[in-house]
């Protein structure tokens, strides 16, 4: 197996690493002369230096990537382009960087001793990256001993400057951990700042859950972003490796976890660029992805953008074009464009999947009964929907509930027709 040193040397061939200056608290500088740091030279060889505060210390690592460094399909400088595009766009979206500059985005991830968010779980690594004019600054704060937790969080909160976090499941996991630990230590720490939060897990689920069994970041990297990891330590091993480090103080295994964390954070930059391209309609995507983006905008109230995207999908007789046409028909209905809605529902009824034919038939029945006032036609399509539905549904409680709804509609229409003929 390739040694850690060889892997790090190989990695440094591809990045410009500026040696970080030791972020030393001046009031505690004398500790550097008196306190022995276990394996200090190995830490320094990996661009990491001690930070002293009160009676404890942590370790901070910093490296800088050139702005044209390519991680997967994108160079980091393309983040500037998508932030500019968001600022020029009128679209309202929870991932929009409108009113932001590229330096406002703070790509953040943690490593912890467990998967729960309770007080028994400890964060031992805080990692983050920020895009500057000519480089990407990447930092990691490492908790090297339990007594250094105040120094660990103080160094992090003191040095960060951000407006919006960008994470992967950070709203549910990473940041609640930080808040929990901060609550326990708040008498010794600065206040937690207020900020926005872009959680890219939600976007990945929307766009790609149809093609992946799991939208873990490593899967998204491989399938979507063009990122391949080599000799990566699985995240679930992090607690075991960290506990071993606490016993031995030897950081070699911990360096592998730090590399894993670094890779995660760099991928967040690439992922935000890619998702932004999808949402801003400037990136070639599958019809399925474009359909999901359209649905997302429709739910957010961006009806015009949703309609444009649905129409793009509907023009291609590929995946999702039937569902796109159905969505367009519903848009016509909401806009009270009854003629256009009728024509599209009729088209869908002719040659679509059975479940879409059922929906189209039901909508035609509603349209003819309540808007066009042709009750006989309404009955025809209500009965057609019932026949199609009976061909595909299995017996279940839900089946009986739906059966009652179909029969209620049909009986009401028959009663209307009979009443009108008297």
N, C-alpha and C positions, 0 to 999 in steps of 0.2 A: 504493500500500500504506500502511496506517495507520502513522504514526510510532510509535516505541517510547514516547515521552513521552505521546502521546494515549492509547495503550492502557493505560499505567500509571495515568493520570488517571481513565480510565473504570473501571478495576478498583477504585480507591480510593473511588469512589462507593458501592461495595457492601460495603466492609469498613471497620472501624475500625482505623486503623493508628496505633499508639502509637510515637512516635519512640524508637528504642532508644538507651540511653545507651552511649557508647563503652566497650567492655569492655577497658580499657587496663591492662596490667600496670604497676604503679606503678614497679617497678624499672627499667623501660625507657621511662618516660614522656618522658624527655629526647629520645628518638628522634623524637617527634612534632614537636619544634622543629627538628630538624636534618635529618631524612630527608624528601625530597620524594616524595610519593605520586602517581604518574601518574594523571591524571584523577580526583583525589580528590573534587572537587565533584560529579562525576557519580555516584560511589559514594555520597556522602552524600545526594544527591537521591533515591537508591534505598534509603535506610534502612540503608546498609552503612558500617561503620567499621573502621579498621585495628586489628589486635591484634598487639602486639610481644612477642616472646619470644626470648631469646638474640640471635642475629645476624640474625634474619629476622622476617618478619611475614606475616600472612594477613589476610583481610577477613571480618568477621562481619556478617550481616544478620539483623535481627529484625523481625517484624511480629506483631500480635496480632489475632485474629479474635474477634468476639463469640460467646458460647456458643450463641446462637440462629441463627448463620449457617447457611444451608442450602446444601449442596453436593450436587447431584443430588436424590435422593428424601428425604434425611434432613438434619435439623439436627444439629450436632455434640453438642448436649446429650443426644441419644438414646444416645450412648455410655455415659453414666452409667446409663441404664435397662438396657442389655444387660449391663453388668457386674454390676448388682444382680441381674438374672435369673440369670446364671451362678452367683452366690453362693447363690442360693436353690434351685438345681437340684442334684439328686443324680447327674446324668449325668456319666460320665467321657468326656472328649473332649480331644484334643490342642489344640484351640483354646479350651478353657474358660478363662475368667478367674476361676474360683473361687479364693478366697483372695487376690484382687487388689483394689485400688481402681482407679478410672478413671485416676488420676494415674500408676499403675505402667506403663501402656502407652506405648511409645515408638515412634512411627511414623517409619520410617527408610528413606532411599533415598540412593543415591550417583549421581554421574556420573563416568565414567572415560574414559581415552584409548584403550580397547580392550575387547574382549570376552573375552579370556583372563584367567585368575586368576594368571598368573605375575608375576615381578618386573619385567617390561618394561612392565606396565600400571600407570598411575598414577591414583589417585583425585584429582580436582581439585575436587570439590564434595561435601560431606557435608550432607545436609538432614534435618531431623527436626521433629516436632511433638509436643506434649504437651497434654492436656486439663487445665486447672485449674478452679477453682470457677466463675469467671465468664468465662473466655476460653480460646482455644486459642493457645498460644505456638508460633510457627513460627520456626525459625532455620536459617541456612545458613552454613557455613564454607567459604570459597573460597581455594584455593591460587593466589595471584596470581603467584608466581615459584618456581622449583624450590628455591631456598635457604630458602624459608619453610616447608618441609614439617614440620619439628619444631614450629614455632609452630602450624601448621595442625592437627596431631593433638593437641598439648598443649592447645590452646584447646577442642577438642572433648571430650577425655577429662576435662578439668578441670570443664567446665560441665554435663555430662550427669548426670542423676539418674533412673535407671530400673530396672525389674525385668524387663520383658519387651519384646523387640523385636517389632514388627509390620512385616513386609516383604512384598515380592512377588518371589519367587525370591532372597531375601536369604540363605538358608541355603547355597545353591550358588554365589552370585555376590558380593553386596555385602559380607557379613561376612568371607568368606575373603580378599577384597581387603584389608580393614582389618587382618586378622591378618597377612597377608604383609608389608604396609608397616610394621606395628608391630614385627614381628620384626627388620626391618632397622634400626629406629630405637629399639629398646627401651631402650638405655642412656640415652636422653635423655627418656623418656616415663614417665608413670604406667603401672601394670599395667592390662591389659585386665580389666574386671570380668566376673564370671560372671553369667549372666542366662538367662531363658527365651527362647523364640523362636516366634512364630506366623508361619508362612510361608503367605500366602493364595493363592499360586499353586496349591498342591496342592488346596485347596478348590475353586478355580475350575475346575480340570481335571475334578474329580469331578462337579461340578454342571452344567457348561455345555459340556463338550467335544462333546456330541451336537448342539449348535445353532450352534457356531462353528468355522470352519476353524482359527482361532488364538485362544487365550485370552490374548492380549496385554492388558495393563491398559487400553489405549485402547479395545479392542473390548468388554471387560467394562463399562467406563464407559458406552459408548453403548448397548449391548444390554440391560444389567441395571440399572445405577445411575442412569440418567437424566441423565448428565453429557455435555455437549457442549463440546468444545474449539474455540476460535476462534483462528485465526492461530498455531497451535501449531507450534513447530520440532520436527521428528522427532528422536527420540533418537539415531539413527545419525549425525546431523550434528554431534553434540556434540564429538567429538574434533577435527574439522576446525576448528570455530569456536574451540575452546580453543587450538589451536596458532596460529591467526591472532592471538588475543588475546596470546599470549606474545610474538609478534613486534611487534605494534603498541601493546600496553598499553591499547588502546581497548576499554572493557568493553561497548560497546553490543550486540554480538552475544552476549556472555556473559550479559547480562541476560535475553535470550530463553531461554537454556538454564536459567537460574535459575527463570524463570517455569514452564518445562516441569517441572522438578524439584518446584517448589512444588505444581503441579497434581497430580502423581503422589502426593505425600504426603497431600494433602487427600483424594484419592480412596481412599487406604488406610483412612482413618477411616471414610468412608462404606461401603467394602466390608466392613470388620470388623463394622459394625453390621448390614449386610444378611445376611452369612453367619451371624452369631449368631442372627438372627431365624429363618433357615431351620433351623438346628440345634436351636433351642429350640422349634420347632413353633408359633411364635406369629405366623408370617407366611404370608400366602397364597402358595402356590407351585404350579407345575405338578405334575402327577402324576409326570412324569419326574424332576423335582427331588426330590420327596418320596421316590420310590423309591430314588434315589441316596443320600439321607440315611439311609434305612432300611438299605441295604447297608453304609454306612459304620459305623453303630452296630452292626450285626451282626458285622462284622469286629473291632470293638473289644470285643466281648463283652457289649454292652448289649442282651441278647436281648429283654427285655420292651419296651423302647422301639422296637426294630426291628420286633417283631411288631405293635405298635400302629400304626406307620406303614404297614407292609405291608397291614394290614387296612383302613386308610383308603383306600389306593390300590385295593385289590381290590373295594371297594364301588362304585367308579366304573367303569363300563364304558368307560374311555377308555384312553389310552396307558399301557402298562406293567401293566394290571390282570391280564393273564395271567401275567406274570413275577412279580407280587406274590403271586398265588395259588400259584404254584409254590414261591416262597420260604416261604410259610406252610406248605405241605405238607411241605417239608423240615424246618421247625421242629417240626412234629408228629412227624415221624420221629425226630428227635434226642431229643425228649422221651418217646419210646416210646409215643406215643399212636397206636397202629397203626390203630384204627378210623377216627379222624379223618383220618389220612394217606391211608388207602385211599380214603375217600369223595372227598377233594379230588383225588387223582391220577386217579380215574375221571372226575370232572367235567372235568378238563383234557383228558383223552383224547377227550372227546366233541366239543368245539368250541374248538380252539385252533390257533395256528400250528403248522406241521408240526414244527419243531424242538422245541417244547414237548411236542407229542404223543409224540415219540420219547423224551424224557426221562421223561415220565409213564409210558410203557409199560415202560421199563427199570426204573424204580423199583417198579412194580407186580409185575414179574417177581421182583425181589429180595424184595419184601414177602411174596408168596405162597410163595416157596421157603423163606425163612429164618425168617419170623415166623408166618405163618398156616398154614404147612405144607400148602399145597394145590399140589402140584407140577404137576398137569395145567393149572391156571390160570396158573401161572408160565410154562409152556411156551407157552401161547396168547399171552401178552403179550410174551414174548421174541421170538417169531416175528413178532408185529405190529410191534414196534420195528424188526426187521430189514427188513421189507418197506418201512416208511416211510423208513428210512434209505437203502435202495437207490434209492428214488425221487428222492432229492435229492443224493446224493453223487457227486462226480466221481472219476475214477481218479487216485490219487496214492499216495505212500508211506503217508501217514497213513490213506488209505482202506483200504489192505490191512491195516494194523495193527488198525483198528477192525473190519474184516470178520472177522479172526481171533478177536477178542474176542466178537463176536456168535455166530459158529459154535461157539466153545468153550462158551458158556453154553447154547446150544440142544442141543448134543450131550450135555452133562452132564445136562441135564434129561431128555432122552430116555432116557439110561442109567438114571437114577433111576426113571423110570416103568417101564421094562422090568424092572428088578430087583425092583420092588415087585409086579409081576404074576406073577412066577415062583412 
